[in-house]
Amino acid sequence: MTEPVESSHERRQGERRQDERDRIRLFEQRIAAEQDERRRLALFLHDGAVQSLAGIALMLDAVDHAVAEGRVDDARRVLASALEQQRATIQSLRDLSFNIEPVALRDQGFEPAVRELAERLGLDQAVRVDVDVAAADSLAERAQVTFYQLIRVALDQAASRGPTSISIVVGDAEDGGARLTVTDDGRPERRLSGIGQFEERARPLSGEVEVDRTDTGTTVSIVLPGYAARS
């Protein structure tokens, strides 16, 4: 039986209204996430890099005074500490820059950038990392960035469990969504430590996070809804 025209029209109207509500909700979540990120960055810079640079300046003043007074050994010792702190500060700022804008993802594309992460971990930890992320090519740029950052977090956490193998898979989910799954066979953990890092990064795109820990390893699964993954 043919569906009544009026019913079909009402259904399409309802779908459009739902799509609009989804877009509004996603926009609001993005604004809230950006505000949270600005606050986090401000605190990170003030309590981290700014304080560190102030400490380096004080140490350099001490070096200057020591040199002026002929205390060369003291000057060298303080200068070595200042150089060490400077290197640590540079690394922290590099990490911050990487988190804000993953350069490898921008320059290479999603799959090559993920494979680079996997190869780096494989060499450092002597672990096999299987990558199947071709499906991510069809995702929106923001979804790719979110998945890439989630993969970095997942690999860092997996490495701490001493695995022999890790798999990274991006595939389709229901209603046009996308699913990221990272599985490792490292020693199991009995508490849900670290799940907040996944939820924090998935929240701006309404992502749902699930962490499954068993005696054989850990599986992290993040699903982005279609309106966030594709638009």
C-alpha positions in Angstrom: 0.0 0.0 0.0 1.3 3.4 -0.9 2.2 5.6 2.0 -0.1 8.7 2.4 1.6 11.8 1.0 0.9 13.7 4.2 2.5 11.0 6.4 5.6 10.9 4.2 5.8 14.7 4.3 5.5 14.7 8.1 8.2 12.1 8.4 10.6 14.1 6.3 9.8 17.2 8.3 10.5 15.2 11.5 13.8 14.0 10.1 14.8 17.5 9.2 13.9 18.8 12.6 16.0 16.0 14.2 18.9 16.8 11.9 18.7 20.4 13.0 18.6 19.5 16.6 21.7 17.3 16.1 23.6 20.1 14.4 22.7 22.5 17.2 23.7 20.1 19.9 27.0 19.4 18.1 27.6 23.2 17.7 26.9 23.7 21.4 29.2 20.9 22.4 32.0 22.3 20.2 31.7 25.7 21.8 31.8 24.3 25.3 34.8 22.1 24.4 36.6 25.0 22.9 36.1 27.1 26.0 37.3 24.2 28.2 40.3 23.8 26.0 41.2 27.5 26.2 41.1 27.3 30.0 43.2 24.2 30.0 45.8 25.7 27.7 45.9 28.9 29.8 46.5 26.9 32.9 49.1 24.7 31.2 51.0 27.6 29.9 50.9 29.6 33.2 51.7 26.7 35.5 54.0 24.9 33.1 56.0 26.8 30.5 55.8 30.3 32.0 56.9 29.1 35.4 59.6 27.0 33.9 61.0 29.9 31.8 60.9 32.2 34.9 62.9 29.6 36.7 65.4 29.4 33.8 65.8 33.2 33.9 66.6 33.1 37.7 69.2 30.3 37.1 70.8 32.4 34.3 71.0 35.3 36.7 72.7 33.1 39.2 75.1 31.9 36.5 76.0 35.6 35.7 76.7 36.3 39.4 78.8 33.2 39.8 80.9 34.1 36.7 81.3 37.6 37.9 82.6 36.3 41.3 84.9 33.8 39.7 82.9 30.7 40.8 83.2 28.9 37.5 82.3 25.5 38.8 79.1 26.8 40.4 78.2 28.6 37.2 78.7 25.4 35.1 76.5 23.4 37.5 73.7 25.9 37.5 74.0 26.4 33.7 73.6 22.6 33.2 70.4 22.6 35.3 69.1 25.5 33.2 69.8 23.7 30.0 68.1 20.6 31.2 65.0 22.6 32.3 65.0 24.4 28.9 65.0 21.1 27.0 62.1 19.8 29.1 60.2 23.0 28.5 60.7 22.8 24.7 59.5 19.2 24.7 56.4 20.2 26.7 55.6 23.0 24.2 56.1 20.6 21.3 53.7 18.2 22.8 51.2 21.0 23.3 51.6 22.1 19.7 51.1 18.5 18.5 47.9 18.1 20.5 46.5 21.4 19.1 47.3 20.7 15.5 48.8 17.2 14.5 51.2 18.3 11.8 51.7 14.7 10.6 48.0 14.3 10.0 47.8 17.6 8.1 50.9 16.9 5.9 50.5 13.1 5.3 46.9 12.2 5.6 45.2 10.0 8.2 46.4 6.5 7.3 50.1 7.4 6.8 50.1 9.4 10.0 48.6 6.6 12.0 51.0 4.1 10.5 53.9 6.4 11.5 52.6 6.3 15.1 52.3 2.5 14.9 55.8 2.1 13.5 57.3 4.3 16.1 55.7 2.4 18.9 56.6 -0.9 17.3 60.3 0.1 17.2 60.4 1.6 20.7 58.4 -1.2 22.5 59.1 -4.2 20.2 55.4 -4.8 19.7 53.5 -5.7 16.5 50.9 -3.0 15.6 48.3 -3.9 12.9 46.6 -0.9 11.2 43.3 -1.0 9.3 42.1 2.6 9.0 41.3 3.1 5.3 37.7 3.7 6.2 38.7 7.0 7.9 39.4 8.6 4.5 35.7 9.3 4.1 35.4 11.1 7.5 35.2 14.8 8.1 38.5 16.5 9.0 37.4 17.1 12.6 36.5 13.5 13.1 39.9 12.4 11.7 41.7 14.7 14.1 39.6 13.3 17.0 40.3 9.7 16.0 44.0 10.4 15.6 44.3 12.0 19.0 42.3 9.1 20.5 44.7 6.6 18.8 47.7 8.4 20.4 46.1 8.1 23.8 45.2 4.5 23.3 48.7 3.6 22.1 50.3 5.3 25.1 48.0 3.5 27.5 48.5 0.2 25.7 52.3 0.5 25.8 52.2 0.8 29.6 50.6 -2.7 29.8 53.5 -4.4 28.0 51.6 -5.9 25.1 53.0 -8.1 22.3 50.4 -7.0 19.7 48.0 -4.1 19.2 45.4 -3.6 16.5 43.9 -0.3 15.3 40.7 -0.5 13.2 38.4 2.3 11.9 35.1 1.1 10.5 31.5 2.1 9.9 28.9 2.2 12.7 25.2 2.5 12.6 23.4 5.4 11.0 26.4 6.6 9.1 28.6 6.8 12.2 32.2 5.7 12.6 33.9 3.4 15.1 37.5 3.3 16.3 38.7 0.1 18.0 42.1 -0.3 19.6 42.9 -3.7 21.1 46.0 -4.9 22.9 47.0 -8.1 24.6 48.8 -6.5 27.5 48.4 -7.4 31.1 44.9 -6.7 32.3 44.0 -3.8 34.6 41.2 -4.2 37.1 40.3 -0.5 37.3 39.1 1.9 34.6 42.1 4.1 34.8 42.5 6.5 31.8 39.0 6.3 30.5 38.5 10.0 31.2 41.2 10.9 28.6 39.1 9.1 25.9 35.8 10.7 27.1 37.4 14.2 27.1 38.5 13.9 23.5 35.4 12.2 22.2 32.9 14.5 24.0 33.0 17.5 21.5 31.8 15.2 18.7 29.2 13.3 20.9 31.4 10.2 20.9 30.5 7.2 23.0 33.4 5.4 24.7 33.5 1.8 25.9 36.5 0.1 27.5 36.5 -3.7 27.9 39.1 -5.3 30.0 39.5 -9.1 30.2 42.2 -11.6 31.1 43.4 -11.6 27.5 43.8 -7.8 27.1 42.0 -4.5 26.6 39.7 -3.2 23.9 38.9 0.5 23.6 36.0 1.4 21.3 34.8 4.9 20.4 31.8 5.6 18.2 31.0 8.9 16.6 27.5 9.6 15.4 26.9 10.1 11.7 26.2 13.8 11.9 29.5 14.4 13.6 31.6 11.9 11.7 30.6 12.9 8.2 29.8 16.6 8.3 
